[in-house]
Amino acid sequence: MLNLVFAPMALAQQSFPVESRIRVTVVFTYTAGVSTAITLMAGPYYTNILGSHVIDACVGSANVSLPAATTPTDKTASVDFTLVPKAQGGMDDGTYGLKVWVDGTNIEASQDNVIVVSGNPAAAAPTDIFSSMLPMLMMFMMMAMIMPMMQGSQE
Amino acid sequence: MTMKTLELNLGLVTPVQHAPGWYWDANTQQAVYFDANTQKFYTLQSGMFVPLAQNWHAAPKQVTLAPGDKLQVTLGFQYIGPAVTGVNAHYSINRSALIGGEMVSKDQAFNIPANLTANPVEVTNSYTFTIPANVETNWIDIYVVVSGGTPSIPGQEYGYSNALIIVAQAPTITGFAIKDFAKV
């Protein structure tokens, strides 16, 4: 008998209107020989065949103080970021992952498909269609200029 | 900052001099050569004289240290013989598993009082390291050597591997996880 047990996601998926400010809370354990500080970074990411890509325009950061601790010490910290609209170089409506990392290290935590974004201004759509069709339009215009010249040379 | 301690026991030390030449080491079942100039034993490997491996031992305890902490290392040995002046105690903190991995060290002279009885007496000597700011997490071994003096005593070396747990300046982070996220 096939017995499948699905573990719940650590984070529940949530929906936000674009331009929302999101606060992410992280937990970790640390030791530090002297009092120091780290920079927490957070932002949404999308995934395609080339891997995952953080949307730079949305990334937020926060400095976190770590008092000296020679024994492992639990720490809770938070960092804010903004869901910047596509028109401002940010994100389309859609579903995104959430990634938090410590700047300058390989320490990170992430989870796919937890942020659902909506409410990008509709006016942005025609602009996108136009920019995607621009190369094709330019090709047609060039052909329209070249074809009469080629016909003239055959005569 | 706190003071931590480590004690190292060098066993029995006597100022009896070995004559230079070949000896048979019953423990390792190999011939060893004693050199009077360096006061050390060597093995002959592929035509080269190689000093016998340092006398490393598993540490009986681990001491957690951070930059600025003080580590007092105390060596001790049992002694029978005449008074010896100017014995050199060499203390070092070493990087793990690296030949020539001495990171900080100190040479300190001390005297051994005469003990002309049949019963060994314990001789001790200490040095206190201040852990430097640039300490790294692989500085985990302690090593001591006593040698020299007048009359000279044969070199006695002793090391503890994995004796130290270093909490370096750079933070070490584990268990990093997202707990929650919400609109603010």
Interface residues (C-beta under 8 A of the other chain):
Chain A: A10 L11 Q14 F16 S20 R21 I22 R23 V24 T25 V26 V27 F28 T29 Y30 T31 A32 G33 V34 T36 I38 L66 A68 A69 T70 T71 P72 T76 D80 L98 V100 V102 T105 I107 E108 A109 S110 Q111 V114 I115
Chain B: T64 L65 A66 P67 G68 A133 V135 I166 V167 A168 Q169 A170 P171 T172 I173 T174 G175 F176 A177 I178 K179 D180 F181 A182 K183 V184
